[in-house]
Amino acid sequence: MKIYDISLPISPDLPVWPGDPPVEIDRLASIASGSDANVSRLACGVHMGTHVDAPLHFIDGGESVDQLALSTLVGRAHVVDVRGEATITSATLETLGITKKARRVLFKTDNSRIWSEGAREFRENFTALQPDAAEWLVDRGIKLVGIDYLSIAPFDDSIPTHQVLLEAGVVIVEGLNLSAVPPGRYALYCLPLTLVGSDGAPARVILMGP
């Protein structure tokens, strides 16, 4: 059984969504300076790096991240390969062989190459899901969807795709790095920080499989 860590390393070099606060990691106390221990401070937005979107992100009054069911965040997941597609539509999904039993789907796109190349700048032309693709997933009972960039939705029109998924209670995992993961079925462990009342949270996400 192989373990794939599909989380992005957190550092000040990590690109963030335009307008979001950058990642800051500061050493507040250090042994070298005479302190008893090294102590650091982390400052960032909750939607940085690998993170989970709760319904509250786009649905006022929706569930916050601490209210998400672990049974949704942990379980069998399908990694599907859509490299070469500039955008993901319902027509795209019809060709991927996603089974009726699938409840968690992770999209491996050309975005993963961005992370493998060590990009430090935000890119607007990432591959994302169109609203009709989101509706296709909801209609088939998908409970969790993940993608390998900082948004599941297109940069220039992010609201509709998010709303379709989150209104249906679908958990969204963004900022995955699937560059080293072959398509197939895996055991998914997605554990966001339990930030009470928050619309999202950073997460450590791993896959286990052959």
N, C-alpha and C positions, 0 to 999 in steps of 0.2 A: 504494500500500500504506500503510495507516494503522497506527500503533503505539498501542496502548492500554496504559498503565501501570495495572495493576489491583492494585497494592500499596498498603497503607495507609501514610501518613506516620507516622514514628516520632517521638513526642514524649512528654513527661510527661502530656499530655492524653489519650493513647490509653487507652481502656478495656481492662482485663485481666480474665481469668477470676477470679472470687472466690477469694481465698486465694493467688493468684499474686503475685509481687513486682511493684510498679509500675515503670514505665520511669523511669530516672534518667539524665540527661545532665548531667555536671558539667564545668566548665572548670577544669582543673588548673593550667594555665599560660597566660598571655596576653601578647601582644606589648605591649598597653597598659600592663601592669604591669612591663615590663622584660624579659620572657622573649624568647628568640630566635624562638619560634614559639608558635602557639596549639595547645594539646593538651587533648583532652577524654577523659572516661571514660564508658563506657556500662555500665549495670547493668540487667539485665532477666531475665525467664524466657525459656526457649527457645520457648515456645508463645504469645508475644505477637505482636500485629499479624498481618500476613500470614506464615504459617509452614507448614511441612511436618511432618506426623506420620509418623514411621517406625514399623514394626511393634513395635519395642521399647517404644513408648509404652504399649501395653496387653498386649503379649505378652512375658513374661519369657523372655529368650534370643533374642528376635527381632532382625531386622536393625536396626542403628543408622543414623542419617541419612547418615553418610559412606559407607555400603555400598549406598545406593540407586543403581540404574542410571540414568545420564543418558538412556538411550534411552527410559525411561519418563517422565522429567521434561520432555523436549523432543519435540514432535511435534504432529500434528494433533489439535485439541480441538473439541468441540461445546459451545457455550453454549446452554443450553435455558432457556426462560422458564417459571417456575412461580409468577410473581407472582399473588397472590390465594389461594394455598393456605396454610393454616395449618400443615400438616404434609405431608411427602412420603412416600407409601406406594408399594407395588408397583403398585397400581391407578393411581396418578398417573403413574408411569413408563410404563405401557402406552399412555397417551394422547399422549406427547410426540414420537413418531416417531423415537426413537433407533435408528439403523441398526445392523445386525448387525456392520458393520465398525468401529463406534465403539470406541475404546479409552480415550479421555479425555473426561470429561463434567464441565462446570462448571454449577452451578445458580444461575441468576439469580432471586432471590426478593425478597420485600418487605424482606428484610434490607438490601439495598443502599441503600434509602432512609435507613436509619439513618446510614450513612456520608455520604451526600450532604447530610444535615441537620446534620452536624458534631457528632453526639452524643458526649458525654464520659463518660456513665455506662453501666455494664454493664446490659444488658437480658436478662431471663430468658425472655421470651416470643418468642424468635426462631424462625424456620422451620428445621426440621431433618429429617433422614432417619430414618424408623422402621426397625427391624431387617429387616422384610420387604423394604423398598426396597433395603437393603444386599445382601441375598441375591439380589435380582433382578439387581443390577449385577454381582455375582460370577458368577452363572450365565451371563451374557452376555459374559464375558471382559473387562470393563472393568478397566483397569490403574491408572487415576488418576481420582480424583473430587475436585472442589473445590466450595466453598460460600462464600457471602458473609457469614458471621459467624464467630465465634471457635470454633465447634464444628460438626462434621458431625452430631452427635447431640443429642437433646433435653436441655435443662438438667437435668431431674429424673430422667433415666435414660440416662446417657451411655455406659455400658459396653457393652451388647449391640451397638449399631450399630458402634462402633469395633472390637470384637472380630471381628465378621463380616468386615469389610473387611480389617483388618490381618492376620488369620490367613490370608487368601487372598493376601496380598502386595500388596493394593491400596494405593497411595500416596494419602494424604489431604492436601489443601491447604485450609487454613482461613484466614479473615480476608481474603478477596478483596473488592474493591470493583468490582462489575460495573454500577454505576449508569449509566455512559455507554456501555455495550457492547450493541449490538443482538444478538439471538439469531442464531446462525449458526455457520459453521465457520471456525476460525482456526488459525494456527500458534502454539503455546504454547511459551514459554520460562520454565521455573520453575527457579530456581537457588538452592537453600538453601545456607547457610553450611556448610562442611565441618567440622562439629564432631565430632571423633572420639569414638565411643562414646555419642553423645547420642541421646535418644529423639525429638528434634525439632530444628528450627532455623528461625530467621527466613529469609525468602526474598524476593528481588525477582522479581516475576512480570509478564510482559508478554504481550500478544496482538498478533499481526500479521494484518491482514486487510483486506478492502475497506471 
